[in-house]
Amino acid sequence: MALPTAPGRIVRETTRLRLREFTEQDAAFILELVNEPAWLRFIGDRNVHSLEDARGYIARGPVASYAKHGFGLWAVDLRASGESLGMCGLIHRDSLPHADLGFAFLARHRGHGYAREAAAAAVALAREAFHLPRLLAITDPDNTASRAVLEHVGFAFEREFTWSETGKQQALYTKDLA
């Protein structure tokens, strides 16, 4: 799949943030984000170790999801400067009965409420633009920051389970949108 090279289509703006589709121009940002210690600890190694790997990650993940489902993980940028802070969006997984909310931010941008703001925007998109009846969210049980974001935007803890995709223990959260 060819990657778009122009700036990504804006899907939602909030007071401080812009959520937009990823493009080839985001390869260096993705390379940095997916190799941060917190990403590696809580999400796992995606084998993205070069700009070419990052372009492949974008093409096979977010861009393929936009084409197939209309949604995916979006870049989260500061509206004021355009600086990329992280990613947030909706993921369709064959192993789950509903789409799930995912997010990750560079360490230097954590603690400013950006994840809460972006997650709330993604939940609103799930309801308003994609008419999803329910969202799930999966996080490492030890990831207290992510759990706090999920609870802040209205997700309820359902249970812990061993996820078939990773074999790791995960915490499952749910949110009804209908």
Secondary structure in CASP SS format (residue, H / E / C, confidence):
PFRMAT SS
TARGET T0000
AUTHOR 0000-0000-0000
METHOD secondary structure of the structure
MODEL  1
M C 1.00
A C 1.00
L C 1.00
P C 1.00
T C 1.00
A C 1.00
P C 1.00
G C 1.00
R C 1.00
I E 1.00
V E 1.00
R E 1.00
E E 1.00
T C 1.00
T C 1.00
R C 1.00
L E 1.00
R E 1.00
L E 1.00
R E 1.00
E C 1.00
F C 1.00
T C 1.00
E H 1.00
Q H 1.00
D H 1.00
A H 1.00
A H 1.00
F H 1.00
I H 1.00
L H 1.00
E H 1.00
L H 1.00
V C 1.00
N C 1.00
E C 1.00
P H 1.00
A H 1.00
W H 1.00
L H 1.00
R H 1.00
F H 1.00
I C 1.00
G C 1.00
D C 1.00
R C 1.00
N C 1.00
V C 1.00
H C 1.00
S C 1.00
L H 1.00
E H 1.00
D H 1.00
A H 1.00
R H 1.00
G H 1.00
Y H 1.00
I H 1.00
A H 1.00
R H 1.00
G H 1.00
P H 1.00
V H 1.00
A H 1.00
S H 1.00
Y H 1.00
A H 1.00
K H 1.00
H H 1.00
G C 1.00
F C 1.00
G C 1.00
L E 1.00
W E 1.00
A E 1.00
V E 1.00
D E 1.00
L E 1.00
R C 1.00
A C 1.00
S C 1.00
G C 1.00
E C 1.00
S E 1.00
L E 1.00
G E 1.00
M E 1.00
C E 1.00
G E 1.00
L E 1.00
I E 1.00
H C 1.00
R C 1.00
D C 1.00
S C 1.00
L C 1.00
P C 1.00
H C 1.00
A C 1.00
D E 1.00
L E 1.00
G E 1.00
F E 1.00
A E 1.00
F E 1.00
L C 1.00
A H 1.00
R H 1.00
H H 1.00
R C 1.00
G C 1.00
H C 1.00
G C 1.00
Y H 1.00
A H 1.00
R H 1.00
E H 1.00
A H 1.00
A H 1.00
A H 1.00
A H 1.00
A H 1.00
V H 1.00
A H 1.00
L H 1.00
A H 1.00
R H 1.00
E H 1.00
A C 1.00
F C 1.00
H C 1.00
L C 1.00
P C 1.00
R E 1.00
L E 1.00
L E 1.00
A E 1.00
I E 1.00
T E 1.00
D C 1.00
P C 1.00
D C 1.00
N C 1.00
T H 1.00
A H 1.00
S H 1.00
R H 1.00
A H 1.00
V H 1.00
L H 1.00
E H 1.00
H H 1.00
V C 1.00
G C 1.00
F C 1.00
A E 1.00
F E 1.00
E E 1.00
R E 1.00
E E 1.00
F E 1.00
T E 1.00
W C 1.00
S C 1.00
E C 1.00
T C 1.00
G C 1.00
K C 1.00
Q E 1.00
Q E 1.00
A E 1.00
L E 1.00
Y E 1.00
T E 1.00
K E 1.00
D E 1.00
L C 1.00
A C 1.00
END
